[in-house]
């Protein structure tokens, strides 16, 4: 595998940082009030927000797991990654539109829960939200640092720091509107590079190589319904589907855009985002099929996409591909930072003011939260032996703990405060550890049980359990 020199890798990162800095200077300067910083004045343009939604959904797993699954588990693995990803955004569009109708000038979904139920239910949503954002941010830093360290030799730790600092600088200055507009540019660049790369790779590798790779490296994963296909469904498909379907419902990144976009364009925004996003995992899965069909021996399967690019494209395209990876990673990183800031700048500030009577500066609190979560994410990304796929499945299961209560609340179904509190606690404290242990030892029944328990306990208990008193 031909590697980039350390100097080349660093210049790509520096060039990306300078491009983002120059882009920020082109944005119209606005007074960073709480409403502007956290929800873009509830007036962000729908097409730019659709690109931002797609870019936010293009997290590390979309760029790395899609190729890895194509290489290791062929069409079966790709199916159980791509289809749930796209369906999630389509499903979310209907609930997001309903939520915006319920709260046209809302801030966060967790605050809606606080208003309807109680502070302690709100506490569970805050635990889920901040835990999710820390782990999600760590995945992006882990993915970016892994690829730059292994291909160019850049120091792993300092690369995680740099990848956190780049978006942190403009996130703390421009808030969600700057995030949306920069995502629009980054997602456009990602799509253009993939459209350019696919014919180059096809020309050099050939259609036969692509066809031969549909079964993965071993050739045994073409069929969804044979023994291998069922195994992929149980060990990866079901946990992934649960994690993804709950992804948007339990993630403030998407609720923030729901409340930021023009209020009559919410559904259109989400549906458009789904189809823009689909270009990325489908294209990168094809990269994995080429690698499998050519029987490329790639020791670290997380880097299959890079291996395919090095094998089947010229050196100049490798530079573009690294900028593509940076664009995808940073798009999600800055979205996570903005999501953290919105929960801290609104929910946490509201709770502090109610409890103490002190008047808090919401924008300052929002900015402080970004720094704190960035530090925690850097620490998580540097845990020895941690992997992208494992962290992805872990935090996907974490956010599934609030999926059903969230859907029930939007639909107006009757739930008890007591059931919501203990249900979410059970999902997190019981379902998540079961899932984690199952993954640690590779025991499929335990993985499936943990996933189902995480999503089911909170939903069932919120509907079945009764409050001890008539009032909350």
Secondary structure as GFF3:
##gff-version 3
##sequence-region A 1 472
A	DSSP	alpha_helix	6	26	.	.	.	ID=ss1
A	DSSP	alpha_helix	34	39	.	.	.	ID=ss2
A	DSSP	three_ten_helix	40	42	.	.	.	ID=ss3
A	DSSP	alpha_helix	46	57	.	.	.	ID=ss4
A	DSSP	alpha_helix	60	102	.	.	.	ID=ss5
A	DSSP	alpha_helix	109	116	.	.	.	ID=ss6
A	DSSP	alpha_helix	119	152	.	.	.	ID=ss7
A	DSSP	alpha_helix	156	205	.	.	.	ID=ss8
A	DSSP	alpha_helix	207	212	.	.	.	ID=ss9
A	DSSP	three_ten_helix	213	215	.	.	.	ID=ss10
A	DSSP	alpha_helix	227	232	.	.	.	ID=ss11
A	DSSP	pi_helix	233	237	.	.	.	ID=ss12
A	DSSP	alpha_helix	238	245	.	.	.	ID=ss13
A	DSSP	alpha_helix	252	260	.	.	.	ID=ss14
A	DSSP	alpha_helix	266	293	.	.	.	ID=ss15
A	DSSP	three_ten_helix	301	303	.	.	.	ID=ss16
A	DSSP	alpha_helix	304	312	.	.	.	ID=ss17
A	DSSP	alpha_helix	315	342	.	.	.	ID=ss18
A	DSSP	pi_helix	343	348	.	.	.	ID=ss19
A	DSSP	alpha_helix	349	356	.	.	.	ID=ss20
A	DSSP	alpha_helix	362	381	.	.	.	ID=ss21
A	DSSP	alpha_helix	388	400	.	.	.	ID=ss22
A	DSSP	alpha_helix	403	411	.	.	.	ID=ss23
A	DSSP	alpha_helix	417	426	.	.	.	ID=ss24
A	DSSP	pi_helix	427	431	.	.	.	ID=ss25
A	DSSP	alpha_helix	432	441	.	.	.	ID=ss26
A	DSSP	alpha_helix	444	464	.	.	.	ID=ss27
###
